[in-house]
């Protein structure tokens, strides 16, 4: 059961392998056996464990508890995979830009929601706080008995 929890999702592994292999193939039609997908999946899992352990060691050497992207880049260098650093940095930058847009939209939406709530509360509070002076006076001028038991008229 623990081994299943550590497995990478087969559909994602299949998609990544087929995508990469189709780019390398002239006809683009690649068939991958279950055994080879399992081998790719296990290789990726082992690589992730190895890279994360190395990044963790780098993090601990820096007397920190949280692994950051720089730790991963250094781990790639230490594990002799420096050719992965440039594409990883490019992917990370793209990811950050995409999320910055989402984050900005979320912050904007949150500010809008706060402003709506504030307007709603401000709209309710003058009636409650000032209702005894200003609201009653204007209602009496209009001939309304709303604050003087206006609900009784609905019987």
Residue pairs with C-beta under 8 A, 6 or more apart in sequence:
6 45
7 41
7 45
8 41
8 44
8 45
10 37
10 41
13 37
13 40
13 41
13 44
14 32
14 37
17 32
17 36
17 37
17 40
18 30
18 32
21 30
21 32
22 28
22 29
22 30
50 79
51 72
51 75
51 76
51 79
52 67
52 75
54 75
54 78
54 79
55 67
55 71
55 72
55 74
55 75
56 67
56 71
58 67
58 71
58 74
58 75
58 78
59 65
59 66
59 67
59 68
59 71
62 71
69 92
72 88
73 85
73 88
73 89
76 82
76 84
76 85
76 88
77 85
126 134
126 135
127 135
131 147
135 147
136 147
139 145
139 146
139 147
144 150
145 153
